[in-house]
Amino acid sequence: MDATVSPTVHPEAAVARPNYLNAEYGLKSWLLTRDHKRIAILYLISVTVFFALGALFALLVRLELLTPQGDMVQPDTYNRLFTMHGIIMVFFFLIPAIPAVLGNFLVPIMIGAKDLAFPKINLASWYIYTLGGIFTLWAIVNGGVDTGWTFYTPFSTNYSNTHVVMTAVGVFINGFSSIFTGLNFIVTIHRMRAPGMTWFRLPLFIWSHYATSLVMVLGTPVIAITILLVAAERLLHLGIFDPRLGGDPVLFQHLFWFYSHPAVYIMILPAMGVQSELVAAFARKRIFGYRIVAFASIAIAVLGFLVWGHHMFVTGQSIYAATVFSVLSMLVAIPSAVKVFNLTATLYEGSISWDTPMLYALGFIGLFTIGGLTGTMIATLGIDIHLHDTYFIVAHFHYVMVGGTIMAYLGGLHYWWPKISGRLYPGFLSRLSALLVFVGFNLTFFPQFILGYLGMPRRYWSYPEEFQVFNVLSTAGATVLGVGYILPLCYFTWSMRYGKKSVDNPWGAIGLEWDTPSPPPTENFYTIPVVTRGPYDYSPEEVHARRTEEVRVG
Amino acid sequence: MKQDLPLFPESASNFAPEVDALFWAWTAVSLFFTALIAVLIVYFMVKYRRRAVDEVGQSERAATSLEIAWSVIPLIISLAMFAWGTKVYFDMFRPPSNAVEYYTIGKQWMWKFQHPSGQREINTLHVPVGTPIKLNIQSEDVIHSFYVPAFRVKQDAVPGRQTQIWFEATKPGVYHMFCAEYCGAEHSRMVGSVIAMEPQQYEEWLAGGPAGQSMTASGAQLFQTLACDTCHRPTTGIPARGPALEGVYGKQVRLEGGRTLIADDEYVRESILNPQAKIVAGWAPVMPTFQGQVTEEQLAQLVSYVRSLGGGGSPEAGGTAAPGGSAADSAGGQVDNPAPQTAGPAPQGTNQGPQNRPQDKT
């Protein structure tokens, strides 16, 4: 897969060592498994299905917007398309993607544990996620929902004639899978670290997942309650959000964003964790300012709870409240900026490989920087009034969520794929995919910044002609991006069966997950490791030994 | 107006230059940092590319001075931008006292406007250049958002409350008006134009159209149609069941329980929709609600009428209520000592007349 890293296939690898994949066979062994690694695979399959579905909706949205007049689908259909794109991508892909797939697989291994603290709850979380997904899919099959993923009242409670309650039930149920995962991670990280694994020897991936879990456990109940209130008003006509019943529609926005803003950090914090692992492994050096990066995760998680009002600058909230939310939003940008600077500084005097995961990682830094900076722009009150609810916002959050979260997710998947599957994937194709994703992404979303500044509102089915140029660019970019996403799907699937067998540690990386065979045995380690040093202490001899030798059995 | 590759929106209000200056300053800062990071990444990537299979990086000790620098510098920049942005924002939400009030109602899927002189328009708003204009914005159904990109102003229309925005057009022309908050099927067709005209042309345009009744005049009529005046009248022999409203607006009002507040738009509005919420001291809570009986538009008219009955200065900056309507004898602007209550129990719920006569508004 790489000219500089030429993994050798060991003859004994042909005699399969017992691992989590070959320990048991049959559908039942998967559906009733309590192995966090198998559950991670279940999640991997589910989130991939949802991602494909969400991407399909995005593609249809982009095709409709190719021309100014709405001419491909009816406005009702268009409204359902962008709504379902948002709901699926946010609740069923972005939120679970990194924690439930990579986190599930790696958190126990990275801290030297045999499994998560509550394996059955872990399995339950996948079933809950699936159940929530089924409700939402049912709503889609029956005609979908048209409220926007934000479910703003009183439109969602009194005016929409679509399957709001069914979708809401799906999202409500899904929330519990987040809570379960977060709870499991918190307990596991506190209680199950291997001997010698102190807090400041934890990989930054663990720190960021710890911070994420706090947000999941504290924030998700609020969205659950909010959704219940929407259903109660819609079905029982309780006056909560509808002013005609004595309610207040803006109250909904407070409750909704109290969760949904921190949810952004549920999506981006694990991505930052992945990012730290990738940069350390492919620059082969310690992360610059380890402790500061670790505390930055916690600071983002805490401050993230205090900025929800910046979604509501034009709702008529008190100008003083808006001022406070604006300044707090500036503060939350600082730890994010610190992370970007530290990651960049880590490259200095590194030994930088151009392997696929690193290409994704470097792409992440660039795109996340743009996403973050435009975030501070729209946190500035005077600018947000103009840009609020325009394509500038759409571009901004896609830079954070797609340019940030999905880049990191794909980078992480490429990095740990040999660990997860024991197989390698084609080097050229995977580098090409990283390039296509980066170029396609920028072509899709950069024009949307300009569209937003020009004043094109979001969620428009038809638009004035002068906006067409940028919409055409955007749609063209989306097709490139689509190809970039289809490639990994193809070669990962291919490699599971036909990929070259990987050695245990093809990258020469340091970390407990690389101290065990690839793929790992059912309980992760032959003997529980004892940790004696920090997470990223690289030396040439060690890299050499790790890159070429099998992990000794027993 | 249409260009082949537009990169800048039209700039046609007093706010546009301010917002643009802020926007481009921030953009310059963003470009600088993005370029810095991008150049560093590419430079490091090439300079420190791996040359030997087992090569490792040179781990250095973290430099505290660097960490402080890249925390404090962004902090200073973002706080400076925050301060600047907040100044622009405060300007946007504090209309000058000479602003002329227009009424705007959003409903699925149109914008309705009424000029101070009574002219009504749908999806088109004519405004004179050079006059500060304040829009009182309401919604009849879901949340909408009034947005004119060329003016850089946006304000949600929220059902159940009244919001405001102001601007001063600086350049004659025809500009897009959008609904920016998703409001259902025809959201993208809830669009129109703001037509900014030289003041003289605006006057001519006004003269040409059929002038409707002003908000205040409509309110005065409504005040009688809804029989508000049966209770809200000065005590003349027979004690009134509700406080007279002459001279109340903008004054301090003492409530049951000792609290006081200023009788502003919001209070008048609330008192019509939810009369029991804040009762004026000394009056019985007998007024029925008018929730569901008056439209948002009528509500705005009633508020406008009550305001026209005078009182102190307007509590808001933009008190431009035309002295109109049929102001009866003024009660003297003192509502702290209302007329004594009617003897005996207040006639709650009893049939007072032919129809559902509103009773005591307190």
Interface residues (C-beta under 8 A of the other chain):
Chain A: T4 V5 S6 G70 P75 D76 N79 D146 G148 Y152 P154 F155 N158 Y159 S160 D242 P243 R244 G246 G247 D248 P249 V250 A283 R284 K285 R286 F288 G289 Y290 R291 I292 F313 V314 T315 G316 I319 A322 T323 S326 V327 M330 L331 A333 I334 A337 V338 V340 F341 N342 T344 A345 L347 Y348 E349 G350 S351 I352 S353 W354 L362 I365 G366 T369 I370 L373 T374 T376 M377 A379 T380 L381 G382 I383 D384 I385 H386 H388 D389 T390 I450 Y453 L454 G455 P457 R458 R459 Y460 W461 S462 Y463 P464 E465 E466 V469 G508 Y536 D537 Y538 S539 P540 E541 V543 H544 R547
Chain B: M1 K2 Q3 D4 L5 P6 L7 F8 P9 E18 V19 L22 F23 W26 T27 V29 S30 F33 T34 I37 A38 L40 I41 F44 M45 Y48 R49 R50 R51 V53 D54 E55 V56 G57 Q58 S59 E60 A62 L66 E67 W70 S71 P74 L75 S78 L79 M81 F82 W84 G85 T86 K87 V88 Y89 F90 M92 F93 R94 Q108 D141 V142 I143 S145 Y147 P149 A150 R152 V153 K154 Q155 D156 V158 P159 G160 R161 T163 Q164 H176 F178 C179 A180 E181 Y182 C183 G184 A185 E186 H187 S188 R189 V191 N274 Q291 G292
